[in-house]
Amino acid sequence: MENALLIDSDLSYAKLEAAVFDGANLSYANLTGSTDGHVKNAILDHTIMPDGSIRNN
């Protein structure tokens, strides 16, 4: 999923251990309860992280 456009995606409780999100846009995505895989250089504006916190970068 490198450079993927995943804006406003609901990935809650997804099993993403092996997923690579290098350069992906995860703005407004919901990752609550998911295993977030390898996130590198991703855009995470207003993203709900696996622990429920909101990430803004």
N, C-alpha and C positions, 0 to 999 in steps of 0.2 A: 504494500500500500504506500510505496514511496511517492511523494508529491501528490497524494490523493486529495481531492476536495471533499471533505467530510463535514462541511458546515451544517450545524443543526441536526447531526446524526444522533440517534439513540442507540448507543452501544452498551447500555446498562446490562450488567451481569454477563457480558460476552466473554468467552474464553479466548483471549487474544495473546496468550503467552509468547507465541512465536511471531506475532505480527510485527512488522517494522513500519514505523510511521515517520521516516526520515523526510522532513520537509513538508509533511502533510498539513493541511489547514483543518484543525479540529475546533474552530471557533464555535461557541454555543453548543458543542457536543455534550452529551451526557454519558460519562464513563462510570457512573456510580456503580460500585460493586464489581466492576470488571477487573480483569487482570490486564494492565495497560500495555503489555508488550514492551518493545524497544522504541521509546519516543525520543527522537533526536532532531533538533532544529525545527520542531513542529510549531505552528501558530496555535496558541491555546487561549485566545481571548475569550473570557467568560465561559471557559470550559469547566464543567463539573467533573472533578477528578474522582478516582476510585474510592477515596476516603470521604467523599462528600464535600471537600473544600472546593472553592471556586478559584481557578487559576486565571490570572491576567498577566500577559506579558507583552 
